[in-house]
Amino acid sequence: MNNGKKSALDSFIHMLFSKGIKDPNTYDLQFYGKTLEELFKILLSIYKKGIQILYFPNEEYIDITELTEDIIFKMKQYMNSIGFEPIITSLTATNIIDYTTQFKSILKNPNIYIFCKFSRKLKLPYVNLAIKKTVNMEGLDKCIEDLEKCFKEVPKMKLLLPSMTEKTKLTDYMIKFNIHNNLNVLQFDFV
């Protein structure tokens, strides 16, 4: 049964990218019974296979460093035709450090430690957080509440820190990749 579904999805992907770009919401796809995480994975598969079909047809792998603004724009148009908006956010090392500094200045909870370290391999800083081991459940709830307030002030930090709350929106799911020493984050939303 799963093989039939995969074949149907593959057939749709090939049809979608073999025809020209259509208007937003031209195709009314139904994802009944799918979780947001499953939907994100399907959209990511459509996006990646679309790039491969259109721009790297004879390649086994996609070289993401070759993605141009034109490719990204055309992929946005194709994804809009199925009712979804790809969102790519590109962050430089300076952006990451600035957002982290701003976030830390707002966060006044002594039980939360935010740190930013430089990855020589990625040539980018990465951000993480730690909560004191001695925090009880009430304290943990307060930490989550304080983090959520800070995320509202510095929303780009949601792209950098792991989520501590339930993912309730499609944009809560993302994939991160490095192109030309920039951290790029791909998310999807509804058109």
Secondary structure, 3 states (H helix, E strand, C coil): CHHHHHHHHHHHHHHHHHCCCCCCCCCCCCCCCCCHHHHHHHHHHHHHHHHHHHHCCCCCCCCHHHCCHHHHHHHHHHHHHCCEEEEEEEECHHHHHHHHHHHHHHCCCCCEEEEEEEECCCCEEEEEEEECCCCCHHHHHHHHHHHHHHHHHCHHHHHCCCCCCCCCCHHHCCEEEEECCEEEEEEEEEC
